[in-house]
Amino acid sequence: MRSAGLALGAAALLFASACGGDSGSSGSQPATTTAAGTTASATPTSRPECAALVSTGQALVDTVTQFANGQATGEQVRVAAQELVASVEVVRTVVGADTAARLDEAKAALGRLQSALTAQPPDLPQVRAAANDALAALREAVTLCQASTPSR
């Protein structure tokens, strides 16, 4: 069980660093500094819908890690996954085809995650694998999202 948390923790760090480290959440945390030395929230390419994707992705990582450690329920993971799917849908309406393809990959992985949760008993290795697959696709999608110009 501990290795599940470590694997997801490593995935979370990779996800956050690839996404500029700024979750775009409530604003109670100070803006982080990116590798280039600029503040992530002040970058012109920072888009609210991209930040929301990072925030909901991080929430899923945290919840799956807690689930793997016996500190969260399958229902809590399902709710976090549904919130991430909703965030994916918002971003999908404003991005190009490359980003949309990555978002579709993430949604497919989230579907696998939810299926693994409904297995009796829940299939923890599949939950972990699907969460990691979703994060990999989201990492690419967020990078593309932040680099794109709004299509609205």
C-alpha positions as CSV (number, residue, x, y, z in Angstrom):
1,M,0.0,0.0,0.0
2,R,2.8,2.4,0.8
3,S,4.3,2.0,-2.7
4,A,0.9,3.1,-4.1
5,G,1.2,6.4,-2.3
6,L,4.8,6.9,-3.3
7,A,4.0,6.2,-7.0
8,L,1.1,8.6,-7.0
9,G,3.1,11.1,-5.0
10,A,5.8,11.0,-7.6
11,A,3.2,11.4,-10.3
12,A,1.8,14.4,-8.5
13,L,5.2,16.1,-8.3
14,L,5.7,15.5,-12.0
15,F,2.2,16.8,-12.8
16,A,2.7,19.9,-10.7
17,S,6.1,20.7,-12.1
18,A,5.0,20.1,-15.7
19,C,2.1,22.4,-15.1
20,G,4.1,25.3,-13.7
21,G,3.4,24.3,-10.1
22,D,0.5,26.7,-9.6
23,S,-2.7,25.0,-9.0
24,G,-4.8,28.1,-9.5
25,S,-6.8,27.3,-6.5
26,S,-8.4,29.6,-3.9
27,G,-5.6,32.1,-3.9
28,S,-4.8,31.4,-0.3
29,Q,-1.4,30.2,-1.3
30,P,1.2,32.5,-2.8
31,A,2.0,32.2,-6.4
32,T,4.9,29.8,-7.1
33,T,7.9,30.7,-9.1
34,T,8.6,28.7,-12.2
35,A,12.0,27.5,-13.4
36,A,12.3,30.5,-15.6
37,G,12.0,32.7,-12.5
38,T,8.6,34.3,-13.4
39,T,5.6,33.9,-11.3
40,A,3.2,31.3,-12.8
41,S,0.1,33.4,-12.1
42,A,1.6,36.4,-13.8
43,T,2.5,34.6,-17.0
44,P,0.5,35.8,-20.0
45,T,-0.1,32.2,-21.1
46,S,-1.6,31.2,-17.8
47,R,-5.3,30.5,-18.5
48,P,-8.0,30.0,-15.8
49,E,-9.3,26.9,-17.4
50,C,-5.8,25.4,-17.6
51,A,-5.3,26.2,-13.9
52,A,-8.6,24.6,-13.0
53,L,-7.4,21.4,-14.8
54,V,-4.3,21.4,-12.7
55,S,-6.2,22.0,-9.5
56,T,-8.7,19.2,-10.1
57,G,-6.0,16.9,-11.3
58,Q,-4.0,17.5,-8.1
59,A,-7.2,16.9,-6.1
60,L,-7.6,13.5,-7.8
61,V,-4.0,12.6,-7.1
62,D,-4.4,13.5,-3.4
63,T,-7.6,11.5,-3.1
64,V,-6.3,8.4,-4.9
65,T,-3.2,8.5,-2.7
66,Q,-5.5,8.7,0.4
67,F,-7.6,5.8,-1.0
68,A,-4.5,3.7,-1.5
69,N,-3.5,4.4,2.1
70,G,-6.9,3.5,3.4
71,Q,-7.8,7.2,4.3
72,A,-10.4,7.9,1.6
73,T,-13.4,6.0,0.2
74,G,-14.0,4.9,-3.3
75,E,-16.9,7.4,-3.4
76,Q,-14.5,10.2,-2.6
77,V,-12.3,9.1,-5.5
78,R,-15.3,8.9,-7.8
79,V,-16.3,12.5,-6.9
80,A,-12.7,13.8,-7.5
81,A,-12.7,11.9,-10.9
82,Q,-16.0,13.4,-11.8
83,E,-14.8,16.9,-10.9
84,L,-11.8,16.3,-13.1
85,V,-14.0,15.1,-16.0
86,A,-16.0,18.3,-15.7
87,S,-12.9,20.4,-15.8
88,V,-11.7,18.4,-18.9
89,E,-15.0,19.2,-20.6
90,V,-14.6,23.0,-19.9
91,V,-11.1,23.0,-21.3
92,R,-12.1,20.9,-24.3
93,T,-14.4,23.6,-25.5
94,V,-11.6,26.2,-25.7
95,V,-8.6,24.3,-27.0
96,G,-7.2,23.0,-30.3
97,A,-7.3,19.4,-31.6
98,D,-3.9,18.4,-30.1
99,T,-5.0,19.4,-26.6
100,A,-8.4,17.8,-27.1
101,A,-6.8,14.5,-28.1
102,R,-4.8,14.5,-24.8
103,L,-8.0,15.4,-22.9
104,D,-9.8,12.4,-24.5
105,E,-6.9,10.1,-23.4
106,A,-7.3,11.5,-19.8
107,K,-11.1,10.9,-19.9
108,A,-10.6,7.4,-21.1
109,A,-8.2,6.7,-18.2
110,L,-10.6,8.3,-15.8
111,G,-13.3,5.9,-17.1
112,R,-10.9,3.0,-16.4
113,L,-10.3,4.4,-12.9
114,Q,-14.0,4.5,-12.2
115,S,-14.4,0.9,-13.4
116,A,-11.6,-0.3,-11.2
117,L,-13.3,1.4,-8.2
118,T,-16.6,-0.4,-8.9
119,A,-14.9,-3.8,-8.9
120,Q,-15.6,-5.9,-5.8
121,P,-13.2,-5.5,-4.1
122,P,-11.8,-2.4,-5.8
123,D,-8.8,-3.2,-8.0
124,L,-6.2,-0.9,-6.4
125,P,-3.4,-1.7,-9.0
126,Q,-5.8,-0.7,-11.8
127,V,-6.9,2.4,-9.9
128,R,-3.3,3.5,-9.6
129,A,-2.5,2.7,-13.2
130,A,-5.5,4.5,-14.5
131,A,-4.8,7.6,-12.3
132,N,-1.2,7.6,-13.5
133,D,-2.4,7.3,-17.2
134,A,-4.8,10.2,-16.7
135,L,-2.1,12.4,-15.1
136,A,0.3,11.7,-18.0
137,A,-2.3,12.8,-20.5
138,L,-3.3,15.8,-18.4
139,R,0.3,16.9,-18.0
140,E,0.6,17.1,-21.8
141,A,-2.8,18.7,-22.2
142,V,-2.1,21.4,-19.6
143,T,1.2,22.2,-21.3
144,L,-0.6,22.6,-24.6
145,C,-3.5,24.5,-23.1
146,Q,-1.2,27.0,-21.5
147,A,0.6,27.6,-24.7
148,S,-2.5,28.0,-26.8
149,T,-4.5,31.2,-27.3
150,P,-8.2,31.2,-26.3
151,S,-10.5,30.2,-29.1
152,R,-13.5,31.9,-27.6
